[in-house]
Amino acid sequence: MDRAGHPDRRALLVGGLGVATVTLAGCSSTSAAPSATSASPEARPATPAAAFARLMEGNKRWVSGDLRHPDRDPNRRQFVSEKQEPFGAILSCIDSRVPPELLFDTGLGDLYVMRTGGEAVGPVVTGSVEYGPMTSGTPLIVVLGHQRCGAVEAAYKSIRDGKPLPGNLEAIAKALRPAYEQAVREGGADPVETMARAQVRLTADDLRSNQDLAPLVEKGALAVVGAYYSLDSGKVEVLTGAPS
């Protein structure tokens, strides 16, 4: 077939990569500075300890009801419209009662948030968690489990009874199997709660030690915290990895 009227395949690939690079650059926190002159009321925490303290202070306000609702106005929207520098990355459950931005009383542009059933992870989820620390120096990752997690309960019963969940829900059960196995070893009065907490610890440990994040943790630029949210009280309990 005559090739004269058809672009070279290699040229198409190169061009496509160029477009993808430009697109990703638009998402990056290293984009051009915004034209707005308004600024965040508080400076972005630069260390894991400072970022962790900011989150926990916000959770205290959530528990007490003394909320500030920071950085949730049109000025803030304009300020972050072209540049973002979140100080934390949260991996939490999809549960409608566990919205990280609310329970930590944070504002627009403060957090990267990834939500999956039971904090189940895979390559795309892990890559999403890594994005902030690896591209813009986000100093804190929090894996946030919670009380009465429906995804964990469904996975627990499915694995215990040997009855696969329907459709792609089974992928969640498979991802949570290590937590199930740990919960069985640990025992306890409430195996579902034990499994939910095990899932948090295992996921946080895996992120803390993976080949891309471990060097940041080792030099003190990043902390990976495992935490647990009480639906009853609104309080976040730290399970592992709190920075000093």
N, C-alpha and C positions, 0 to 999 in steps of 0.2 A: 504494500500500500504506500502511496505517495506521502512522505513525511513533511512536505513543504508547508501544508496548511495546518499542521498540528504542533503545538508547543512541545518542546522537549520535556520528557517526564521529570528529569532531574531539575530542570528550571522551575517546574511547577512545585516540586517539593521544597526547593530553596525559598521560593516566593511564599509558600504556605507557612514555612517556619518563620519567615520574617514577620508575617502578619501575626502569628501566634505570639512572637516575642513582644511586639508592640502591645498586643492585647493584655498580656500578663503584666507588662510594665505599668499599664493603667491601673491594675489592682494593687501594685506594690506600694508599700508605705514609703518608698523612696521617690515618689512622684514629685513633680514640681510643687513648691510651697503654695498654699492657698493665698488668694488675694485679700481675704477677709482679715481684719485687724483684731478681731476678738480672740481671746485666748481662754484656755481652761482655767477655772478658778484655782486649781491646784496643779503643780508641776507633775508631769508624768513620773511615776516612781522608776528609778533607774536601777535598783537592785532587787534581787528576789525577796529579801526581807521586807523592803519598803512596799513592794507590790502586794505581798502577802498581808502585811499590816493594813493596807488600804482596803483589801477585800474583807478582812475580818471586821474592821470598823464598820463597813457598810452592812455586814450581816448583823452586827449588834443593833444597828438602827432598824433593820427589818424586824428583828425579834421584838424590840421595844415599841415599834410603831412610830418612832421619831425620825421619819424619813426626810432626806434632803432632795431627792430626785435631781441629782446634779446633771448639768450638761444635757438638758433635754428641751432646748428651745431653738428657734430659728437661727440665732447667732451661732450656736454650737454646730448646727447642721451645715451652715455655710463654712465654718472654720474647718471642718473635717471633709468637706466635699471633694477636695483634690489631694488630700494627704491624710493618712491614718497612722497612728503610733500606739496601738493598744498595749496596755501594760500587762495583760494577762490573756491566757488561752484556756478556755474551759471545755472539757469533754464531759458532757452530762447525758442523762437519759432524755428520751423524747417526752416523758411524762408532762402533761399540761400544767401540773402543779409545781413544777420545778424550773421556773425560768431564771437562769443565772443573772441576767441583768437586773431583775427585781430583787432577788433574795440577797444580792450583794450591794444593792442600792447604787448602781453605777449608771453612767450616762452613755450617750452616743459616741462611738469611737473608742470606748475604753477596753472592750473585750473582743477577742475572737471567740466564737462559740460554735462548737460541734456537738450535735445531739444525735444519738443512736439508741436503739432499744437496749437497755441494760448496759450502756457504754460498750457495746460490742465493737470490736475494732477489726480492721483489715487494712490493706495497703493504702487505699484512698483516704480512709479516716486517719491513719497514722501520718500520712503526708500532709493532711490538712492541719493536724495538731503541730507538726514540725514547722509549718509555714512561718508563723510569727517569730519564733526563736531563731530560725535560720535566715530570715530575710530582713528582719527589722529589729532584732535584739530584744524581743519580748522576753522579760526575765522570769516569767512564772507560768507554769502549766498546772492546772488543777483537774484531777479526775474526780468527778462528783457523783457518787451513788446516792441512793435515797431509800427511805423507809417505805415498806409496802410496794416494792417495785413489781408491777405486773409482768414485765418482760422476764425478770428473773424467776418469778413464780411459775410462769408458763414453761420456761426452759427447764426448771427443776422437775416439774411434774412429767414433762415429756421424756427427759432422760431417765428419770426414776422408773417410769412405767414402760419405757421402750416404745412409745407411741410418737412418731414424728409429727411435728407441727405442720399445718398446711402451707403450701406455697413457699415463698421465700422466708417465712417466719422460721423455718427450720435452720436457715443460715445463722440466725441469732442464737438458737439453741446450741448449734455446733461451736460457735464462738465462745459461748459461756461454759462449755464442758469442763475446762480446767478449774473454773471456780466451783462448779458442782462437785468435782472430785475432791477438791480441798475441803469443801463443806462436809462431805461425807466423812473424811478423815477426822475433822475437828469435832463433829457431833454438835450437841447443843439442843436446847429446848425448841428453838425456832430455826430449822435448817434453811429456810428461804432467806431469812435475815443474815444468817451466817454466810450463805452463798453470795448475797449482795455485797457484803463487806469484803469477802474474798475477791470478788471481781474487781473492786476498786483497788485493792492492794496489788493484785497481780498485774493489772493494767498499768498502774503507776510505776511498778518495778520494771516492767518491760520497756516503757518509754524512757525511764531514767537511765537504762543501761543499753539502749540501742546505739548503733554505731554512729549515728548522726548527732544525737542529743547528748550522749555520754561525755564527749569532750567539753561541751558547754557546762555541764553539771560539775565536772571535775575542776574546772577553773573558777567556779563560783559565779558564773554569769547566768545560770539558770537553776531553778528549783522545780521539781516535779512533786506535787503534793497530792496525796490521796485523802479524800474527805467524804463525809456522809451527812446528808441533809435529813432532818426530822420534819416530817409533814405536820406533826402535832405542835411542835414548838417554833418551827421556823429556824432553828439553830443549826449551824454547820459545825460538825465535829471533825477534827483533824485525826486521821488514822495513821498517816505515815508521811514523812518527808518535809515537815515544816521547817523552813529556813530559820537559822538563828541570827 
